[in-house]
Every structure is written in structure tokens, then in C-alpha cells.
Amino acid sequence: MATPLKAIPGPGKRIEVPIKKATGPGDDKIHTWPHLVRNEFLIACAMMILLIVWSLLVDAPLEEPANPTRTPNPSKAPWYFLGLQEMLVFFDPWHAGVVLPTFIIVGLMVIPYLDINPKGNGYYCWKDRKWEITTFIVGFHILWVSLIIIGTFLRGPGWNWFWFWEKWDPHKVEALTNVDLPFLLGVRDETMATIVGALIVGGYFVVGYAAFYALCRGVKGAEFPDFIERWGWARFGLTGFLFLNMWAVVAKMMMRHLLNIKYIMVLKTPYFSINI
């Protein structure tokens, strides 16, 4: 026997749909379409309007056509490469232009393999991923973006430091006496300076790994044994290596600004040199 169809209310009829309260872990979720997509579309429209108004009110900072007989001072890379150009102040060109960018690219590639936290997938939540979000904020928004801001607004002629309120003087000359860290510690022999520098670099990673282990243990608490068993020591080691290198950049920048430290370790051979 066929099931009779329910009567469809005519025009003007009001249909009341009861609201179901969330009773389970999946009942409080909403669909991406149209709720999330609608909000993202509205934000995109607002940003487009803002950029259009900005472009109408502020002229693009274009300079005169390129002149092969006149080199601009300062000669700057595009804004998205100014972070790398700024790191040349603190590191050897090979280290700043090849090693550190390689660490950044490889680190971004291995994030899906290092992050085993299942929480926060498909929704935004600070509580479940506070350490991951904090690391990203420090590494990108604070460290990398700050280098771009410094290279754009604070580096003037001769790549000298000019504060926001200072006029860019092309005749400004700053006498900087940069020394290596072993020399500052009183080591004058070249071989001994290399050994001391290597010990400092190695000691940084030993102490850093111990601090990283203590941090993970303190964050996880009683769950740490199960967490490290699921995470694995290989993931722990690689994550710690990338984490310590990120903070090493900050430490080297501070040492250069405060103590005029050029390199921590210098290893010279007839074929190549390693300057850190």
C-alpha cells in the first residue's frame, strides 16, 4: 500500500521547525556552505573595496625608469625578498641565502608529517592548537614580517639603520667594529677560535634540545609518555632542530645589534669556509 503524501501548506502558511539542541560532539557544527563561504565572501568584498579606495587615494611608490649608469642607494630587493636581504646583515651569504631558506622550505613541507594533533582539523580553535598557532605567529608574523618591515622602512642609504622619524642621509657613515664571538671571549688563535665556536654552537643545540624536551614534558604533563610514544623520537628531533634554528636567528640578530658579533664559528679550509 502506498504511503500517502503529506499535505503541502499553501501560500501564507507558517511552518515552525523545532530547533534541536546540541547533545553530541558533532551536533554543534555547521556546514561550510553557505555559512563559512558567505562570511569569507563578504570579507573578500570588504578587502577589495579597501584596496580600491587605497589605490585611488595613495599613488604607487614608483621610481624613475631604470638607468644602467646610476645604481639606486639603497638597492633593495622586492618586498617579499627583503627578509632574506636583511638576514645578510647577520649571516654569511651562503647561510642567509641558501641554508636558512632551505630550512624554511623543508620545514613547511614536513609540517603535515610532524603535526599529529588531530584537533583543529576543519575548524578554528585556539584552545586545541595554541602551541602550533603560537609557533607560527612567532616564526612568520613576528620574525619574518618584522624583517620585511625593517628592510622596507628602517634601512636607508648604505643599508644603514634609520628610524621612522629620521631623514635618509646618503652621506651617513657608521663605524662598526664587528668581531667574532671567540675573539670577544679573548681567544686569538684561529684554530682554537674554531674549536671554541664549534663548542658554543654544539652547546646551544644540546641545551636547546634539553629545554625543548622540558617544554614538551611540561606542556603535556602526565600525558607526555603516551604523547612521545605516538609522536616518535624522529619527529621530536626534527621539530626540535627546526625550532632551535628559528630561535638561533633571533639570538644571532640580538648579538649583532647589542654586541656587534659577526660570526660565532669560523671554519676555514683550502676549499670552502663555514661561517655561522
C-alpha positions in Angstrom: 0.0 0.0 0.0 1.4 3.4 -1.0 2.2 5.9 1.7 0.1 9.0 1.4 1.9 12.2 0.7 1.9 14.9 3.4 -0.1 17.9 2.6 1.9 20.9 1.5 0.9 24.1 3.2 -0.5 26.7 0.9 0.8 30.3 0.5 1.0 32.3 3.6 1.1 29.3 5.9 3.8 29.4 8.6 5.9 26.4 9.1 7.6 26.0 12.5 10.7 23.9 12.7 11.9 22.9 16.1 15.4 23.8 17.0 17.4 20.8 18.1 19.9 21.5 20.9 23.4 20.1 20.7 23.6 16.8 22.5 26.7 15.3 21.0 30.2 16.3 19.9 29.1 16.7 16.3 25.8 18.4 16.8 27.3 21.9 17.3 28.9 22.1 13.8 27.6 24.0 10.8 28.1 23.4 7.1 30.8 25.2 5.2 28.3 26.3 2.6 26.7 28.7 3.0 27.7 29.8 6.5 31.6 30.0 6.2 31.7 30.7 2.4 29.3 33.6 2.9 31.4 35.2 5.6 34.6 34.8 3.6 32.9 36.3 0.5 31.8 39.4 2.5 35.3 39.8 4.0 36.9 39.5 0.5 34.5 42.1 -0.8 35.4 44.5 2.0 39.1 44.0 1.4 38.6 44.6 -2.3 36.8 47.9 -1.6 39.5 48.9 0.9 42.3 48.2 -1.6 40.5 50.1 -4.4 39.9 53.1 -2.2 43.6 53.0 -1.0 44.8 52.8 -4.6 42.7 55.8 -5.5 44.0 57.9 -2.6 47.6 56.9 -2.5 49.9 56.8 -5.5 52.1 53.7 -6.1 55.7 54.3 -5.0 57.1 54.0 -8.5 60.5 55.4 -9.2 62.0 56.7 -12.5 62.9 54.3 -15.3 65.9 52.2 -14.6 69.2 53.8 -15.5 72.2 51.4 -16.0 74.6 54.2 -15.2 73.1 55.0 -11.9 72.7 52.5 -9.1 70.0 53.4 -6.6 71.0 53.7 -3.0 69.9 51.7 -1.2 69.4 48.9 -3.8 66.6 46.8 -2.4 65.1 43.5 -3.5 61.3 43.2 -3.9 59.5 43.5 -0.6 58.9 39.7 -0.3 62.6 39.1 -0.5 63.6 41.9 1.9 63.6 39.4 4.7 66.4 37.4 3.0 68.3 40.6 2.2 68.0 41.8 5.8 69.4 38.4 7.0 72.6 39.1 5.0 73.4 41.7 7.7 73.6 39.0 10.4 74.7 35.9 8.5 77.2 34.7 5.9 75.7 35.0 2.3 75.7 31.2 1.9 74.0 30.7 5.3 71.4 33.5 4.8 70.7 32.8 1.1 70.8 29.0 0.9 70.9 27.3 4.3 68.1 29.2 6.1 65.7 29.3 3.1 66.2 25.6 2.7 65.3 25.1 6.3 62.2 27.2 5.9 61.0 25.4 2.7 61.8 21.9 4.1 60.2 22.8 7.4 57.0 23.9 5.7 57.0 20.7 3.7 57.3 18.4 6.7 54.7 20.1 8.9 51.9 17.6 7.9 54.2 14.7 9.0 55.3 16.4 12.2 51.9 17.5 13.4 50.0 14.6 14.8 47.4 16.6 16.7 44.0 15.6 15.3 42.3 18.5 16.9 41.6 21.7 15.0 41.1 20.0 11.6 38.2 21.6 9.8 37.5 24.3 12.4 39.3 27.2 14.1 40.2 26.8 17.7 42.9 28.4 19.8 42.5 26.1 22.8 43.2 22.9 20.9 46.2 24.2 18.9 47.7 27.0 21.0 51.3 25.9 20.7 51.1 25.3 17.0 49.5 28.7 16.4 52.0 30.4 18.7 54.9 28.9 16.8 53.5 30.1 13.5 52.8 33.6 14.9 56.4 33.9 16.2 58.1 32.4 13.2 56.1 34.2 10.5 54.2 37.2 11.8 56.9 38.4 14.3 60.2 37.1 12.9 59.7 37.1 9.1 57.3 40.0 8.8 59.5 42.1 11.1 62.5 41.5 8.8 60.4 42.8 5.9 59.3 45.8 7.8 62.9 46.6 8.8 64.2 46.2 5.3 61.4 48.4 3.9 61.2 51.3 6.3 64.3 51.2 8.5 67.1 50.5 6.0 68.2 53.6 4.1 71.3 54.6 2.0 74.2 52.3 2.6 71.8 49.9 4.2 72.2 51.9 7.4 69.6 52.0 10.1 67.3 54.9 10.1 64.4 55.3 12.5 61.0 56.3 11.2 61.4 59.9 12.1 64.9 60.2 10.7 65.7 61.6 7.3 67.6 59.4 4.9 71.1 60.9 4.7 73.1 59.4 1.9 76.3 60.7 3.5 75.7 58.9 6.8 78.6 56.6 7.8 78.5 54.3 10.8 81.8 52.9 12.1 81.0 49.4 13.3 83.7 47.1 14.7 82.3 43.7 14.3 84.2 40.8 15.9 83.7 37.1 16.1 82.4 35.7 19.4 85.6 33.7 20.3 87.6 36.9 19.8 85.3 38.8 22.2 86.0 36.0 24.7 89.7 36.5 24.4 90.6 33.7 22.0 93.2 34.9 19.5 94.4 31.6 17.9 92.5 30.8 14.7 92.3 27.0 15.4 91.3 27.5 19.0 88.7 30.0 17.9 87.2 27.5 15.6 87.0 24.9 18.3 85.5 27.4 20.8 82.9 28.4 18.2 82.0 24.8 17.5 81.6 24.1 21.2 79.3 27.1 21.5 77.2 26.0 18.6 77.1 22.4 19.8 76.3 23.5 23.3 73.4 25.7 22.1 71.8 22.7 20.5 72.5 20.4 23.5 71.0 22.9 25.9 68.3 23.8 23.4 67.2 20.1 23.0 67.1 19.7 26.8 64.9 22.8 27.1 62.7 21.7 24.3 62.2 18.3 26.0 61.4 20.0 29.3 58.9 22.3 27.5 57.1 19.4 25.8 57.1 17.5 29.1 55.7 20.5 31.0 53.0 21.1 28.4 51.8 17.5 28.2 52.2 16.7 31.9 51.1 13.2 32.7 50.2 12.6 29.1 53.8 13.0 28.0 54.8 9.3 27.9 51.9 8.4 25.6 52.4 11.6 23.6 56.1 10.9 22.9 55.3 7.3 22.0 52.8 8.4 19.4 55.0 11.3 18.2 58.2 9.3 18.0 61.7 10.5 18.6 62.4 11.2 15.0 59.6 13.7 14.9 60.8 15.1 18.2 64.3 15.5 16.9 63.4 17.2 13.6 60.9 19.5 15.2 63.4 20.5 17.9 66.0 21.1 15.2 63.7 23.5 13.2 62.5 25.1 16.4 66.0 25.8 17.7 67.2 27.2 14.3 64.3 29.6 14.4 65.3 30.9 17.8 69.0 30.9 16.7 68.2 33.5 14.1 66.7 35.7 16.8 69.7 35.2 19.1 72.2 36.0 16.3 70.3 39.2 15.4 70.3 40.3 19.0 74.0 39.5 19.4 74.8 41.6 16.3 72.8 44.5 17.4 73.9 44.5 21.0 77.5 43.2 20.9 78.5 43.7 17.2 79.1 39.9 16.9 79.9 39.0 13.3 80.2 35.2 13.5 80.1 32.6 16.2 82.1 30.0 14.5 84.5 30.3 11.5 85.9 27.2 9.9 88.4 27.9 7.0 89.6 25.2 4.7 91.5 25.4 1.4 88.3 24.6 -0.5 85.5 26.2 1.5 84.7 28.0 4.7 81.8 27.7 7.1 80.8 30.9 8.9 77.9 30.7 11.4 
